[in-house]
């Protein structure tokens, strides 16, 4: 009989109870994949929040978010990514099914009813500014999507989203004022704002809460070319 370092090799034993749990997990996952994706991003957000509320700890919550992302990727629109942050975040949340493009604007062109794009916030050219001229496209998610840091990538889709109860809105302006002055002006208009990035004479800000593009208070905000380009939920 074979020996290893002077000891007899032990044949591994199958834990039948654990095997039953594993088989039940596969069956449940198969059934869930067959059920398809949620009807809308808002419905998906509310469903995920309900699951996360039942999580025992942060580790279980992280597993739920990763599993949820892969379920959505399996049955939902295809995903194009652009930028190192977007590629890393997409792999972590959705797996390795996304198609990478080097040019953010080329990724934006790919957005249709059947395809979304996840693009780095910080880029040499302000791709996000193009959304002002394309109101049919909207930011619907931002990763990371917790409240512990700033988003590094924005997800763009050809569909609108509504308020989910805990959101952040993205707003663009061509104002030449400094970021601090713009934030002060937005506060006077009734908004809590935070600067994200700037490029090509445009600045991107994040506003607390869900703000509609037609919100009249924004008419007094700094800038001639300006507007809301979408909103994203927080978890």
Secondary structure as GFF3:
##gff-version 3
##sequence-region A 1 235
A	DSSP	beta_strand	3	4	.	.	.	ID=ss1
A	DSSP	beta_strand	7	8	.	.	.	ID=ss2
A	DSSP	alpha_helix	16	35	.	.	.	ID=ss3
A	DSSP	alpha_helix	41	53	.	.	.	ID=ss4
A	DSSP	alpha_helix	58	75	.	.	.	ID=ss5
A	DSSP	beta_strand	78	82	.	.	.	ID=ss6
A	DSSP	alpha_helix	84	94	.	.	.	ID=ss7
A	DSSP	beta_strand	99	100	.	.	.	ID=ss8
A	DSSP	alpha_helix	104	109	.	.	.	ID=ss9
A	DSSP	beta_strand	115	120	.	.	.	ID=ss10
A	DSSP	three_ten_helix	127	133	.	.	.	ID=ss11
A	DSSP	beta_strand	138	143	.	.	.	ID=ss12
A	DSSP	beta_strand	153	157	.	.	.	ID=ss13
A	DSSP	beta_strand	167	173	.	.	.	ID=ss14
A	DSSP	alpha_helix	179	189	.	.	.	ID=ss15
A	DSSP	beta_strand	193	199	.	.	.	ID=ss16
A	DSSP	beta_strand	202	208	.	.	.	ID=ss17
A	DSSP	three_ten_helix	216	220	.	.	.	ID=ss18
A	DSSP	beta_strand	226	233	.	.	.	ID=ss19
###
